[in-house]
Every structure is written in structure tokens, then in C-alpha cells.
Amino acid sequence: MKVSAFTYVRNGFTYAYPFIQSIKSLLPIVDEYIVVIGDSTDGTREAVVALNSSKIKIVDTIWDEQLRTGGKIFALQANIGMDNAAKDADWLFHLQADEVLHEEDLEGLQKAMQNNLERKEVEGFLLRFINFYGDYNHYCPTRRFHQREIRIVRNDPGIRSYKDSMGFRKFVNPDGTEKGEKLKAKQVEATVYHYSWVRPPKKLKAKQLEFTKRYHQTDEYVQDYEQRHKEEYSYREYDFLKIFNHSHPAVMQEIIASQDWIFKYDPANNNMSFKEKLMKLLEEITGKQFFIYKNYKVIK
């Protein structure tokens, strides 16, 4: 079995992405790691080179600043990573620059890929997400964040990144003119630790402003966003949070210890709509989330 990993990043230090930790967390169980590095000015490329791993293959890109629709620039970078993976790889494993694996899950992931290698109906694997918010002690378990997503797919030319690279679909002609077919995915007992909303408030605001530009043709929304958050991100855009009582990946310990901001969760600031309150009540009663978006078909 051969496994190729891929990720993409641009100015990872400027926007406080744990991209080095992300790479390190997956590196032990893959045969190669394609790192697509956009035109960075903050030492991002040098830091990846400094990992000094023979498994890592860097692909340099220049981001199109005029591509500001639907986050397509992210899918483009992901597809570049897929295109540069070894042709004889069986599985392609994607982690985004703010996603980290726990070392306790690596063996299980390897077994899942090996055990399903010949089961061609399994086109991908669905991993659980923990979406941290504010600091490393709080996470958002709600429908505002994807709770599961495909992060491992077969090395099939028809499988491509979907929309803004959140997930994947299978295409007959992957040129962006068709919706594609949802992949048949098997759930695996492994967790992606998602740190997108945990970083110094000023850097999070800068990251969100940069991110927002990839979805809006004009700067009107960007200007409004900047006005609403003033000098730094306000950490007020949540419906409700929960306390995280488990361990973080070992590679994250140094970053967690260096946290230099204080986040105070006040349930009084929960901005839930009536519909969200109703869905939360149903979840508490049944233990299930209803009517959530699923970009996949779950198979046993």
C-alpha cells in the first residue's frame, strides 16, 4: 500500500497557521507529502524545507489575486497537490494547514486504508472533526461547523477537490462545469483537530480578511468585516461552545503553551436563531444532528 499526502499553504506564519505541526502529525504514516506553497513572504517555504524530510515534495505556486469567487483558489491549490502525487499511490490523504492529527489515531488510520484497499466501493474515508474556537479549551459542536468530512480518497483522476476544497467529489469531466458525484465514504474512528478559529486575535482577523477576499468580487464586504472587528477579531460569532477535556496532539503542545491571549466564553453571547435552538433541542433528545449538509454517501 502506498499513501501520498498533500496540503497547501501561503504565508502560514503571517496568519498563524499550525502548518508545520499539521505536516508533522501525518508524516509518519505516508510515503510522500506534497506541500503546495503559494508565493509567501514570511519564511513559510524555508520552514517546510527545514523539516529535512525526504518524503516532502514542494510545489511552488503563485496565487491569482483576481480569482475571488467561491473560494475556488483553495480548490485549485488542492488539485495541484493531487496532480503531483505519485501515480502509483493507492490513497491520497489531505490535511489543510490548520488541521492536525492525534498520534493515537495513526495506527487506526493505517489499518483502515490497508483493510479496505481491495474494497473498490470505498472511495474515501470520513473523519470526525473537533472545531476549536477562541482557545484550546473550547470547541463548537454545532451545525455551523462540519462535524465530519472526507480527508482520504482513492487515487482516481476523476476525484477532485469540490468547491472551496472542503471536500471531494467524482467527476466525468472535472472542469468545473458539473456538480460531480458524491463519494461513497466509510467512517473511520479518527479525529481531525481543526484549529482555524484559535490563533492570536489580530492574526485571526488578518487571516479572515485574507480568506474573505477569496469569496467576494469587491472589497465592500471586506471593509464591513474590518469595521465590525476593529483592531482584532472579536470572538463573538458562535452559537454555543463546549469545554474540551481531552488531550491535544503532541505536536501542538508548544503552540498551546505559548498562547498569549485570554478568551472568555460567555453563554449569554450565544447568537442562536430559533431554528438553531430547535435543532439543538432535537440533538439533545436524540443524540443526532438532523438536516445537516453531507457532501458524501456513508457506506459500511
PyMOL commands that set and color helices and strands:
alter all, ss='L'
color gray80, all
select helices_A, chain A and resi 19-29+44-49+72-83+103-115+201-212+220-229+250-257+267-269+274-286
alter helices_A, ss='H'
color red, helices_A
select strands_A, chain A and resi 3-9+32-37+56-60+91-94+99-101+124-133+138-139+148-154+159-162+167-170+181-182+184-197+242-243+297-299
alter strands_A, ss='S'
color yellow, strands_A
deselect
rebuild
show_as cartoon
